């Protein structure tokens, strides 16, 4: 039976002692990560090569002997920190990302990951057992169907705790075939315009709470730095930010699930979100809509439920082409042009709907070409 790995996130309610141990574990993992990253960087600078997970893992017991506080925390969490460092350098050598950076205790989200071994992580009633922490109260919103692989404990700047349980479970049953193909034009005014004419609005989660956030930030700025009132105000600001992120993520999950359920074939544009975020006029709106997360959700849900998803090259002129006759109208490069008439066939176009139709056609062409290339049948 095919299986997938799926993470379930739950709210944790640790007691005071458990909160202290969580903080110690996070700090210990950060120390181990930074300690070996420094050694890794020195080796890279002198030899052009890195170390390895095996070498660092063998050196870890010696480091723990000199530092008693490293022995108080879960050993699998320290090993996982080394694994993350090894993975980061491997991606760097492959050119997939920059060289790993040192972890900072001021990051708004702090976390560590414990590996499952000998039933050390398990759900029991309304509690979850975690290494070293023992049983911790948990708010269960879903039932786990598979084998637990790891648990990632997170502490946020709003003083809330979460655990993400990575579970290996049977692949979800594919949705029934609908015969529907859809192209999607993603944007900022509307989140999506579909080639079938449907429009999914942009809920603008940040803008909906922007005034409340600004008020809380002004209140924070008036507090004496480091005072008790300062920390209370800081937590209030952090919780508004978390509320914004929760609203956005919930909406994106609902939208992407509906798309995957209702369409067998989905074509989207491969947008350069990183470049869009550098545009000072668009950055806030692009960050609010979270296009990268939207694509990420669509990709893995399409794979889970046996749907076909194709990305169209970002340089494809989807807005400029007439979806009726193929005429290319360069004047439509101007984003202010929302509706236009094709000078060749006189078809009247809505900019975004026309783009979504062209994205669907191009996606189907790409899919057909890849199918022919695989089967060798024209």
TIKOL-589313 format. One record per atom (N, C-alpha, C): residue in three letters; x, y, z. Coordinates in steps of 0.05 Angstrom, whole numbers, plus 32768, in hexadecimal, padded with zeros to 4 digits. Example, Ala and Ser with C-alpha at 12.3 -4.5 7.8 and 13.67 -1.06 7.14 Angstrom:
<nodes>
ALA81087F8E809C;ALA80F67FA6809C;ALA81087FBE809C;SER81017FD3808E;SER81117FEB808F;SER81028001809D;
</nodes>
This chain:
<nodes>
UNK80117FE88000;UNK800080008000;UNK801280198000;UNK800B802C7FEF;UNK801A80457FEE;UNK801580558008;UNK802B80628011;UNK80298072802A;UNK8033808E8025;UNK802B80A08036;UNK803580BC8035;UNK803D80C48051;UNK804D80D98053;UNK805480E4806D;UNK804480FE8070;UNK803681008086;UNK80248117808A;UNK8028812280A6;UNK802A813C80A9;UNK802E814980C3;UNK8013815380CE;UNK800E814D80E7;UNK7FF6815780F5;UNK7FFF816A810B;UNK7FF58182810A;UNK7FFD8196811E;UNK7FE781998133;UNK7FF08198814D;UNK7FDD819B8163;UNK7FE881AF8177;UNK7FD681BB8186;UNK7FDD81CE819B;UNK7FE681BE81B4;UNK7FFC81C681C1;UNK800681BA81D9;UNK800181CC81F1;UNK7FFD81C08208;UNK7FFA81CF8220;UNK800D81C48236;UNK802781C98233;UNK803A81BF8247;UNK803881CE8261;UNK803F81C08277;UNK804081CE8291;UNK805A81DE8293;UNK805E81EB82AA;UNK807581FC82AD;UNK809081ED82AA;UNK809281D582B6;UNK80AA81C582B4;UNK80AF81BD8298;UNK809A81B5828A;UNK809D81AC826E;UNK80A581C4825C;UNK809A81DC8262;UNK80A281F38252;UNK80C081F98255;UNK80CA81F6826D;UNK80E681FA8272;UNK80F781E68263;UNK80EF81CD8263;UNK80FD81B88255;UNK80FC81BC8236;UNK80E581C5822C;UNK80E381CB8210;UNK80F781E18208;UNK80F881F68219;UNK810B820C8214;UNK812882028214;UNK812E81F08227;UNK814981E58229;UNK815081D48210;UNK813C81C58207;UNK814181B381F0;UNK814581C481D7;UNK813581D981D4;UNK813881EA81BD;UNK815481F881BD;UNK815C820281D5;UNK8175820E81D7;UNK818C81FB81D3;UNK818A81E381DC;UNK819F81CF81D9;UNK81A281C781BB;UNK818C81C481AE;UNK818D81BD8191;UNK819981D48181;UNK819281ED8189;UNK819E8204817B;UNK81BC82058180;UNK81C481FF8199;UNK81E18200819F;UNK81F081EA818F;UNK81E581D2818E;UNK81F281BC817F;UNK81F481C38162;UNK81DE81CD8157;UNK81DD81D4813A;UNK81F281E98134;UNK81F381FF8144;UNK82068214813F;UNK8223820C8144;UNK822881FB8158;UNK824381F1815E;UNK824E81E28146;UNK823E81CF813B;UNK824881BF8125;UNK824781CE810B;UNK823581E28108;UNK823581F280F0;UNK824F820280EF;UNK8259820C8106;UNK8272821A8106;UNK8289820980FD;UNK828981F08106;UNK829E81DD80FE;UNK829B81D680E0;UNK828281D380D7;UNK827D81CD80BB;UNK828781E480A9;UNK828181FD80B2;UNK8289821480A2;UNK82A8821680A1;UNK82B6821080B7;UNK82D3821180B7;UNK82DE81FC80A4;UNK82D381E480A4;UNK82DC81CF8092;UNK82D781D78075;UNK82C081E38070;UNK82B981EB8055;UNK82CC8201804B;UNK82D28214805C;UNK82E4822A8054;UNK83008220804E;UNK8309820B805C;UNK832582028059;UNK832781EC8044;UNK831381DC8040;UNK831581C6802D;UNK830181C78016;UNK82ED81D88018;UNK82D881D98003;UNK82C481C38006;UNK82C781B3801B;UNK82B4819E8020;UNK82A881A1803C;UNK829281948041;UNK82868195805C;UNK828E817D806D;UNK8281817A8084;UNK828581628094;UNK8270814E808B;UNK82658140809E;UNK824F812D8098;UNK823F812980B1;UNK8227811F80AE;UNK8216811980C5;UNK8223810480D7;UNK823080F080CA;UNK823D80DB80DA;UNK825380E580EC;UNK826480F780E1;UNK827B810280F1;UNK827081138108;UNK825D81238102;UNK825281348117;UNK82438124812D;UNK8235810F8124;UNK822780FE8137;UNK823A80F0814A;UNK825180E7813F;UNK826580DA8150;UNK827280ED8164;UNK82748107815C;UNK8280811B816E;UNK826D81258183;UNK82538121817F;UNK823F812C8191;UNK8242812181AE;UNK8246810781B3;UNK824980FE81CF;UNK8260810C81DE;UNK8276811181D0;UNK828C811F81DC;UNK8284813C81E5;UNK8274814981D4;UNK826B816481DA;UNK8258816381F2;UNK8247814F81F4;UNK8234814C820A;UNK824181478225;UNK825881398224;UNK82668133823D;UNK8270814C824B;UNK82788160823B;UNK828281798247;UNK826C818C824E;UNK825381878245;UNK823D8199824B;UNK822681898256;UNK822281898270;UNK820E8179827D;UNK81F2817F8274;UNK81ED8199826E;UNK81D281A18266;UNK81C98195824C;UNK81DC818C823C;UNK81D4817E8223;UNK81C981628228;UNK81D08157823F;UNK81C7813C8246;UNK81AB813C8252;UNK81A081548258;UNK818581568264;UNK816F8153824F;UNK817681578236;UNK816181598221;UNK8161813F8210;UNK814D813D81FF;UNK814A812681EE;UNK8161812381DA;UNK816F810C81DB;UNK8186810881C9;UNK817E810781AC;UNK816680FC81A6;UNK815E80FB8189;UNK815A8116817E;UNK8152812A818F;UNK814F81458185;UNK816A8151817D;UNK817F814B818C;UNK819981558185;UNK81A38148816B;UNK819E812E8168;UNK81A681218150;UNK8197812C8138;UNK817E8133813C;UNK816E813E8126;UNK81788159811E;UNK818281698131;UNK818E8183812B;UNK81A6817F8118;UNK81B6816B811D;UNK81CD8165810C;UNK81C3815C80F0;UNK81AE814D80EF;UNK81A3814380D6;UNK819A815B80C5;UNK818D816E80D2;UNK8184818680C4;UNK819B819680B9;UNK81B1819780C8;UNK81C981A580BF;UNK81D5819780A7;UNK81D6817C80A8;UNK81E0816D8092;UNK81D081718079;UNK81B58170807C;UNK81A381748065;UNK81A781908059;UNK81AA81A4806B;UNK81AE81C08061;UNK81C781C38050;UNK81DD81B68059;UNK81F681B8804A;UNK81F481A78030;UNK81E681918030;UNK81E281828018;UNK81D381928003;UNK81BE81A0800B;UNK81B081B17FF9;UNK81C181C87FEF;UNK81D281D28000;UNK81E581E87FF8;UNK81F881DE7FE2;UNK820381C67FE6;UNK821681BB7FD2;UNK820881B57FB8;UNK81EE81B07FB9;UNK81DF81AB7FA0;UNK81D581C47F93;UNK81DA81DB7FA0;UNK81D281F57F95;UNK81B581FB7F99;UNK81A881EE7FAD;UNK818B81F17FB1;UNK818682087FC5;UNK8199820F7FD6;UNK819582257FE9;UNK81B082307FF2;UNK81B082458001;UNK81C88251800B;UNK81D482408021;UNK81EC82478029;UNK81F98238803F;UNK81E9823B8059;UNK81E682268068;UNK81D782278082;UNK81E1823E8093;UNK81CE824B80A1;UNK81D5826180B3;UNK81D1825980D0;UNK81DE826880E2;UNK81DB826280FE;UNK81BF82688108;UNK81B68257811A;UNK819B825B8125;UNK819B8271813A;UNK8185827F813C;UNK81848296814E;UNK816D82928162;UNK81738297817B;UNK815E82938190;UNK814882A8818E;UNK814C82BD817E;UNK813782D1817B;UNK812482CB8165;UNK812782B58158;UNK811482AD8143;UNK80F882AA8150;UNK80E382B48143;UNK80C882B38150;UNK80BE82978155;UNK80C782848145;UNK80BF82688149;UNK80D78257814F;UNK80D7824A8165;UNK80ED8238816D;UNK80E3821C816E;UNK80F382088166;UNK80E981ED8165;UNK810081D98168;UNK80F881C0816D;UNK810A81A9816C;UNK80FA81918164;UNK8108817D8159;UNK80FA8165814F;UNK8106814C815D;UNK80F4813C8168;UNK80FB81228174;UNK80F3810C8162;UNK810380F78160;UNK80FD80E08150;UNK80EF80CA8160;UNK80DD80BD8152;UNK80CF80A7815F;UNK80E1808E8162;UNK80E28083817A;UNK80F1806A817F;UNK80E7805D8198;UNK80E280448197;UNK80D8803481AE;UNK80C0804081BB;UNK80AD804981AA;UNK8093805481B4;UNK8096806C81C6;UNK80AB807C81C2;UNK80B0809481D3;UNK809E80AB81CC;UNK808F80A981B5;UNK807C80BE81AD;UNK806180B081A8;UNK804D80B881B7;UNK803380AB81B3;UNK801D80BC81BE;UNK800580B881B3;UNK7FED80C681BC;UNK7FDF80B481D0;UNK7FD780BF81E7;UNK7FC980AF81FB;UNK7FB380C18207;UNK7F9A80BC81FE;UNK7F8480CD8207;UNK7F8780E981FC;UNK7F8780FD820F;UNK7F8A81198208;UNK7FA68123820D;UNK7FB98110820D;UNK7FD581188211;UNK7FE7810B81FD;UNK7FFE811681F9;UNK8012810B81E7;UNK802B810681F7;UNK803880EF81F4;UNK805180EA8201;UNK806880F281EF;UNK807A810381FA;UNK8091810C81EB;UNK80AA810681FB;UNK80C0810081ED;UNK80D980FA81FB;UNK80E2810F820F;UNK80E881068227;UNK80F28117823D;UNK80DB8127824A;UNK80C881308239;UNK80B281408244;UNK809D81308252;UNK809A8117824B;UNK808581068256;UNK806B810D8248;UNK8055810A8256;UNK803A810F824A;UNK8033812D824C;UNK802B81388235;UNK802481548233;UNK800881568229;UNK7FF881698235;UNK7FDD816D822B;UNK7FDD8177820E;UNK7FCA816D81FF;UNK7FC9817381E2;UNK7FAC817781DA;UNK7FA8818981C7;UNK7F8D818D81BC;UNK7F8C817E81A2;UNK7F7F816681A3;UNK7F7E8154818B;UNK7F66815C817A;UNK7F6B81638161;UNK7F56816A814F;UNK7F5281558139;UNK7F6581438137;UNK7F64812D8123;UNK7F6E8113812F;UNK7F6680FD8123;UNK7F7080E3812B;UNK7F8680DA8119;UNK7F9C80D28125;UNK7FB380C88115;UNK7FAD80AC810B;UNK7FB380A780F2;UNK7FAD808D80E6;UNK7FC5807C80E1;UNK7FDD808780E5;UNK7FF5807880DE;UNK800A807680F3;UNK8023807180EA;UNK8039806E80FC;UNK804880888100;UNK804C80908119;UNK805A80A9811F;UNK807880A68118;UNK808380BA810A;UNK809F80BA8103;UNK80AF80CD8115;UNK80A380E58119;UNK80B180F98129;UNK809E810D8135;UNK80A7811D8148;UNK809781328154;UNK80A8814B8155;UNK809D8161814A;UNK80AA817B814A;UNK809B818D815D;UNK80A981958173;UNK809D81A78187;UNK80A581C48180;UNK809181D5817F;UNK809681F18178;UNK808C8203818E;UNK809C82188193;UNK8095822D81A6;UNK809582478196;UNK807E82568197;UNK807C826E8188;UNK80808287819A;UNK8083829E818D;UNK808882B6819C;UNK806F82BF81AC;UNK805882B381A6;UNK804082B981B5;UNK803D82A781CD;UNK8052829881D4;UNK8052828681EB;UNK803E826F81E8;UNK803B826681CF;UNK802A824F81CA;UNK803C823881C1;UNK8033821F81C6;UNK8042820881BF;UNK803281F681AD;UNK804081EA819A;UNK803381D88187;UNK804581BF8183;UNK803981A9817B;UNK804881928173;UNK803E81898157;UNK805181848146;UNK804B8179812B;UNK8054815C812A;UNK8041814A8128;UNK8047812E8127;UNK80488125810A;UNK8060811B8102;UNK8063811180E7;UNK805B80F380E7;UNK804880ED80D6;UNK803C80D280D6;UNK803E80C580BB;UNK804580AC80BA;UNK8044809D80A1;UNK802A808E80A0;UNK801A8094808C;UNK7FFF8089808B;UNK7FF88081806E;UNK7FE38071806A;UNK7FDB8069804F;UNK7FD58081803E;UNK7FDC80808025;UNK7FD680968013;UNK7FB8809A8011;UNK7FAD80B38012;UNK7F9180B78011;UNK7F8580AB7FF7;UNK7F6C80A27FF9;UNK7F5E80987FE2;UNK7F5A80AF7FCE;UNK7F6080AA7FB4;UNK7F5D80BE7FA0;UNK7F4080C67F9D;UNK7F3C80E07F97;UNK7F2180EA7F92;UNK7F1680DE7F78;UNK7EFC80DC7F76;UNK7EF080D37F5D;UNK7EF680E67F46;UNK7EF980DA7F2E;UNK7F0080EB7F17;UNK7EE880FD7F10;UNK7EEF81167F0A;UNK7EDA81297F02;UNK7EDB81307EE5;UNK7EF1812B7ED7;UNK7EF481327EBB;UNK7EF981507EB7;UNK7EFE815E7ECD;UNK7F01817B7ECB;UNK7F1F81837ECA;UNK7F2581957EB7;UNK7F3F81A17EB5;UNK7F3D81BF7EBB;UNK7F5081CA7ECA;UNK7F4E81E67ED1;UNK7F6981F37ED0;UNK7F6A820C7EC6;UNK7F82821D7EC7;UNK7F7D82327EDC;UNK7F93823A7EE9;UNK7F90824D7EFF;UNK7FA382657EFB;UNK7F97827D7EFC;UNK7FA782957EFB;UNK7FA782A07F18;UNK7FBE82A07F25;UNK7FC082A97F41;UNK7FC882C67F41;UNK7FBC82D57F53;UNK7FC282F27F54;UNK7FBE82FD7F70;UNK7FBC83187F71;UNK7FBA83267F8A;UNK7F9E83327F8E;UNK7F92833C7F79;UNK7F7783477F7B;UNK7F6483307F82;UNK7F64831B7F72;UNK7F5783027F79;UNK7F6C82ED7F7D;UNK7F6882DB7F90;UNK7F7B82C67F95;UNK7F7F82B57F7C;UNK7F6882AC7F70;UNK7F69829C7F58;UNK7F5282A27F46;UNK7F5882A27F2C;UNK7F4382A27F18;UNK7F4682887F08;UNK7F3182787F07;UNK7F32825E7EFA;UNK7F2882607EDE;UNK7F32824E7ECE;UNK7F2B824E7EB1;UNK7F0D82487EAC;UNK7F00823D7EC0;UNK7EE382387EBD;UNK7ED282507EC5;UNK7EDF82667ECC;UNK7ED1827F7ED2;UNK7ECE82847EF0;UNK7ED482717F01;UNK7ED282757F1D;UNK7EE882877F28;UNK7EE282967F3C;UNK7EF682A87F49;UNK7EF782A27F67;UNK7F0F829F7F71;UNK7F13829A7F8E;UNK7F1F82B47F9A;UNK7F1182C07FAC;UNK7F1A82DB7FB6;UNK7F3382D97FC7;UNK7F4182EF7FC9;UNK7F5882F27FDB;UNK7F4D82FD7FF5;UNK7F4F82EE800A;UNK7F4382F68024;UNK7F53830B8032;UNK7F6C830F802A;UNK7F7D83248035;UNK7F7E83238053;UNK7F88830D805E;UNK7F888308807B;UNK7F98831D808A;UNK7FAE8326807E;UNK7FBF833A808B;UNK7FB08355808C;UNK7FA5835D8075;UNK7F9783768074;UNK7F7F83778086;UNK7F728360808A;UNK7F5A835F809B;UNK7F61836580B9;UNK7F79836080C1;UNK7F82836480DD;UNK7F98837980DF;UNK7F9D838780C9;UNK7FB4839A80C8;UNK7FB083B180DD;UNK7F9883BB80DF;UNK7F9483D280F2;UNK7F9783C8810E;UNK7F8D83B08114;UNK7F8F83A5812F;UNK7FAD83A08136;UNK7FBB83968122;UNK7FD883918126;UNK7FE783AB812A;UNK7FE183BF811B;UNK7FEE83D9811D;UNK7FEA83E58139;UNK7FD183E28143;UNK7FCB83ED815E;UNK7FDB83DE8173;UNK7FDD83C38170;UNK7FED83B48184;UNK800B83BB8182;UNK801583C0816A;UNK803183C78166;UNK803783E28172;UNK802483F5816F;UNK80288410817B;UNK8029840E8199;UNK801783FD81A4;UNK801783F881C1;UNK803283ED81CA;UNK803C83DA81BB;UNK805683CD81C2;UNK806D83E281C1;UNK806C83F481AE;UNK8082840781AB;UNK8083841B81C2;UNK806C841E81D0;UNK806B843181E7;UNK807484248201;UNK807884098201;UNK808083FC821A;UNK809E83FD821E;UNK80A683FD8237;UNK80C383FD823D;UNK80CE83E28236;UNK80E383E28226;UNK80EF83C9821C;UNK80F883B78233;UNK80EF839E8231;UNK80F7838A8246;UNK80E48389825E;UNK80D1839C8260;UNK80BF839C8277;UNK80AA83868274;UNK809B8381828A;UNK8086836D8289;UNK807083758275;UNK8069838E8274;UNK805583988261;UNK805F83968245;UNK807983998241;UNK808483968226;UNK8080837A821C;UNK80868366822D;UNK8083834A8225;UNK806683438220;UNK8054834E8230;UNK80378349822B;UNK802E83548210;UNK8037836C820A;UNK8030837981F1;UNK803C836A81D9;UNK8055836081DD;UNK8063835181C8;UNK8054833781C2;UNK804A832A81D6;UNK803A831181D2;UNK8020831881C3;UNK8014832E81CA;UNK7FFB833681BC;UNK8000833A819E;UNK801683478197;UNK801D834C817B;UNK80218331816D;UNK8030831F817B;UNK80368305816F;UNK801D82F5816A;UNK800A82F7817C;UNK7FF182E78178;UNK7FE082F18161;UNK7FE1830B815C;UNK7FD383168144;UNK7FE0830C812B;UNK7FFB830B812B;UNK800983008113;UNK800282E3810F;UNK800082D38125;UNK7FF982B78122;UNK7FDC82B48119;UNK7FCA82C68122;UNK7FAE82C58119;UNK7FAD82CA80FA;UNK7FBC82DD80F1;UNK7FBD82E380D4;UNK7FC682CB80C5;UNK7FDC82BE80CE;UNK7FE782A680C0;UNK7FD3828F80C1;UNK7FC5828C80D7;UNK7FB2827680DA;UNK7F9A827980C7;UNK7F90829280C5;UNK7F79829880B2;UNK7F8282928096;UNK7F9A829B808E;UNK7FA482978073;UNK7FA7827A806D;UNK7FB4826B807E;UNK7FB9824E8079;UNK7F9F823E8078;UNK7F8C82448089;UNK7F7382368089;UNK7F65823A806E;UNK7F6582538064;UNK7F588259804A;UNK7F66824B8034;UNK7F81824B8033;UNK7F90823E801E;UNK7F8B8220801E;UNK7F8982138036;UNK7F8381F78037;UNK7F6781F1802B;UNK7F5382018032;UNK7F3881FC8027;UNK7F3782008009;UNK7F4582157FFF;UNK7F45821A7FE2;UNK7F5282047FD3;UNK7F6A81FC7FDC;UNK7F7A81E87FCD;UNK7F6C81CC7FCE;UNK7F6081C67FE5;UNK7F5281AC7FE7;UNK7F3A81AB7FD4;UNK7F2C81C17FD1;UNK7F1581C27FBF;UNK7F1E81C07FA2;UNK7F3581CD7F9B;UNK7F3F81CB7F80;UNK7F4781AE7F79;UNK7F5581A17F8B;UNK7F5E81867F85;UNK7F4781727F85;UNK7F3281777F95;UNK7F1B81667F95;UNK7F0B81687F7B;UNK7F0981807F70;UNK7EF681857F5A;UNK7F0281847F3E;UNK7F1D81817F3C;UNK7F2A81827F22;UNK7F3F816D7F20;UNK7F3F815E7F09;UNK7F5281497F04;UNK7F6D81557EFB;UNK7F6C816B7EEE;UNK7F8481777EE2;UNK7F8581947EE9;UNK7F9C819D7EF4;UNK7F9F81B97EFD;UNK7FB881C47EF1;UNK7FB681DB7EE4;UNK7FCD81E97ED9;UNK7FD082047EE7;UNK7FE982097EF0;UNK7FEE82227EFE;UNK8007822F7EF2;UNK800B82497EF7;UNK802282577EEE;UNK803982557F03;UNK805182507EFA;UNK8068824E7F0C;UNK8072826A7F12;UNK806682777F25;UNK806C82937F2B;UNK808782967F3A;UNK809482AC7F35;UNK80AD82B37F43;UNK80A682C47F5B;UNK809D82B77F70;UNK809382C57F88;UNK80AA82D47F95;UNK80C282C97F95;UNK80D982D67FA2;UNK80DE82F17F96;UNK80DC82F37F7B;UNK80E0830D7F6E;UNK80C883207F74;UNK80B083157F76;UNK809983267F7C;UNK809B83327F98;UNK80A783237FAA;UNK80AA832D7FC6;UNK80BE83447FC8;UNK80CF83477FB3;UNK80E3835C7FB3;UNK80D883767FA8;UNK80C083757F9D;UNK80B3838D7F93;UNK80A6839C7FAA;UNK80AF83B47FB0;UNK80A583C27FC7;UNK808883C97FC6;UNK807D83CA7FAE;UNK806083D07FAA;UNK804F83B77FAE;UNK805A839F7FAA;UNK804A83877FAA;UNK805083757FC2;UNK8067837A7FD0;UNK807083687FE4;UNK805C83617FFA;UNK804E83768004;UNK803B8371801A;UNK802483608010;UNK801983667FF8;UNK800383567FED;UNK800B833A7FE6;UNK802383377FDB;UNK802D831C7FD4;UNK8031830B7FED;UNK803C83178002;UNK80408309801B;UNK802583018028;UNK801183138025;UNK7FF7830E8031;UNK7FE982F78024;UNK7FEB82F4800A;UNK7FDD82DF7FFB;UNK7FEC82C47FFD;UNK800782C58002;UNK801782AD8005;UNK801482997FEE;UNK801D82A27FD7;UNK801B82927FBE;UNK802C82797FC0;UNK8044827B7FCC;UNK805682647FCF;UNK8048824D7FDE;UNK803B82547FF4;UNK802E82408004;UNK801682347FF5;UNK800882447FE6;UNK7FF2823B7FD5;UNK7FFB82257FC2;UNK8012822B7FB4;UNK801C82177FA1;UNK802681FE7FAF;UNK803382017FC6;UNK803C81EA7FD6;UNK802581D87FDD;UNK800F81E37FE6;UNK7FF881D37FEE;UNK7FEC81C57FD6;UNK7FEA81D37FBF;UNK7FDF81C77FA7;UNK7FF081AF7F9E;UNK800A81B37F9F;UNK801C819E7F95;UNK801981847FA4;UNK801B81857FBF;UNK801A816C7FCE;UNK7FFE81607FCF;UNK7FE981717FCE;UNK7FCE81667FCE;UNK7FC781587FB4;UNK7FD181647F9E;UNK7FCD81577F84;UNK7FDB813C7F83;UNK7FF2813A7F8F;UNK800081207F90;UNK7FF2810C7FA1;UNK7FE881157FB8;UNK7FDA81037FCA;UNK7FC180F77FBD;UNK7FB281087FAF;UNK7F9781007FA6;UNK7F9880F97F88;UNK7FAF80F47F7D;UNK7FB280EA7F62;UNK7FA680FD7F4D;UNK7FAC81177F50;UNK7FA4812B7F3D;UNK7FBD81347F2E;UNK7FBA813E7F16;UNK7FD181477F06;UNK7FD381657F08;UNK7FEB816F7F11;UNK7FF0818B7F13;UNK800881927F02;UNK800581A67EF0;UNK801A81AE7EDE;UNK802081CC7EE3;UNK803A81D27EE4;UNK804281EF7EE7;UNK804B81F97ECC;UNK804082107EC4;UNK8046821D7EAB;UNK805C82317EB0;UNK806F82337E9D;UNK808682457EA0;UNK807D82617EA5;UNK808A826E7EB8;UNK808382897EC0;UNK8085829E7EAA;UNK809582987E95;UNK809982AA7E7F;UNK808482A67E69;UNK807282927E6C;UNK805D828E7E59;UNK804A82A67E5A;UNK804482B37E43;UNK803482CC7E43;UNK801682C77E45;UNK800E82BC7E5B;UNK7FF282B37E5E;UNK7FDE82CA7E5B;UNK7FE682E27E65;UNK7FD382F97E64;UNK7FD283057E49;UNK7FE783037E39;UNK7FE983117E20;UNK7FDC83027E08;UNK7FD982E77E0B;UNK7FCF82D77DF5;UNK7FB082D77DF5;UNK7FA582D97DDE;UNK7F8882D67DDB;UNK7F8182B87DDD;UNK7F7182B17DF1;UNK7F6B82957DF5;UNK7F5982897DDF;UNK7F4E829B7DCE;UNK7F3D82917DB8;UNK7F4C828C7D9E;UNK7F5F829E7D97;UNK7F6D829B7D7E;UNK7F8C82997D81;UNK7F9682A07D98;UNK7FB3829E7D9C;UNK7FC282B87D96;UNK7FB482CD7D8E;UNK7FC282E77D88;UNK7FCF82F17DA1;UNK7FE882FC7D9E;UNK7FF783067DB5;UNK7FF583257DB5;UNK7FE9832F7DCA;UNK7FE6834C7DCD;UNK7FF983577DE2;UNK800F83637DDA;UNK8024836C7DEC;UNK801B83837DFE;UNK800683917DF6;UNK7FFB83A77E06;UNK7FF1839E7E21;UNK7FEA83847E23;UNK7FDF837A7E3C;UNK7FF583767E51;UNK800E837A7E4A;UNK8023837A7E5E;UNK801E838E7E74;UNK801083A47E6D;UNK800883B87E80;UNK7FF383AD7E93;UNK7FFA83AA7EAD;UNK7FE8839E7EC1;UNK7FCE83AE7EC4;UNK7FCE83C77EBB;UNK7FB683D77EBE;UNK7FA083CE7EAA;UNK7FA883BF7E96;UNK7F9483B57E82;UNK7F86839D7E8D;UNK7F6D83A07E96;UNK7F5F83897EA3;UNK7F4C837B7E8E;UNK7F43838A7E7A;UNK7F33837E7E65;UNK7F3D83887E4A;UNK7F3C83777E36;UNK7F46837F7E1C;UNK7F38836E7E06;UNK7F38837A7DEE;UNK7F2B836D7DD7;UNK7F4183647DC4;UNK7F40834B7DBB;UNK7F5483417DA8;UNK7F51834F7D8E;UNK7F65835C7D83;UNK7F63836B7D6A;UNK7F6083587D52;UNK7F66833E7D56;UNK7F65832B7D3F;UNK7F49831E7D3D;UNK7F3F83137D54;UNK7F2583057D53;UNK7F0F83137D61;UNK7F15832A7D6D;UNK7F01833B7D7B;UNK7EF5832F7D94;UNK7F02831B7D9F;UNK7EF8830F7DB8;UNK7EFF83227DCF;UNK7EEB83267DE0;UNK7EEE83377DF8;UNK7EF883267E0F;UNK7F0E832F7E1C;UNK7F1B831F7E31;UNK7F1B832E7E4C;UNK7F17831E7E61;UNK7F1F83277E7C;UNK7F3B831D7E80;UNK7F4D832E7E89;UNK7F6983287E8A;UNK7F6F830E7E99;UNK7F64830B7EB1;UNK7F6B82F47EC2;UNK7F5E82DA7EB8;UNK7F4582DC7EAF;UNK7F3882C47EA5;UNK7F4682BA7E8B;UNK7F4D82CD7E7A;UNK7F5B82C67E61;UNK7F7682B87E68;UNK7F8482C37E7C;UNK7F9E82B77E84;UNK7F9A829A7E8F;UNK7F8582967E9F;UNK7F80827B7EAA;UNK7F7A82677E94;UNK7F6B826F7E7F;UNK7F65825D7E69;UNK7F7F82567E5A;UNK7F90826A7E55;UNK7FA982657E48;UNK7FBC82537E58;UNK7FBB82577E72;UNK7FCC82467E84;UNK7FC282297E82;UNK7FA882257E81;UNK7F9D820A7E7F;UNK7FA681FD7E64;UNK7FA4820C7E4E;UNK7FAC82027E34;UNK7FCA81FB7E33;UNK7FDA820C7E3F;UNK7FF782077E3F;UNK7FFD81EF7E51;UNK7FEF81ED7E68;UNK7FF481D77E7A;UNK7FEC81BC7E6D;UNK7FD681BC7E5E;UNK7FCE81A37E50;UNK7FE3819D7E3A;UNK7FED81B17E2D;UNK800181AC7E18;UNK801B81A07E24;UNK802481AB7E3B;UNK803B81A17E49;UNK803781847E52;UNK8020817F7E5C;UNK801981647E66;UNK801981507E4F;UNK800C81587E38;UNK800B81467E21;UNK802781417E16;UNK803781557E15;UNK805381517E0B;UNK8062813E7E1D;UNK805F81417E38;UNK806E812F7E4A;UNK806381127E48;UNK8049810F7E43;UNK803D80F57E40;UNK804780E77E27;UNK804880F67E11;UNK805280EC7DF8;UNK806F80E47DFA;UNK807F80F57E09;UNK809B80EF7E0C;UNK80A080D67E1D;UNK808E80D17E2F;UNK809180B97E41;UNK808980A07E33;UNK807380A17E24;UNK806880897E17;UNK807480847DFC;UNK807E80997DEF;UNK808880977DD4;UNK807380957DBF;UNK805A809C7DC8;UNK8043809A7DB5;UNK803A80B67DAE;UNK803880BD7D95;UNK802F80D87D8D;UNK801180D87D88;
</nodes>
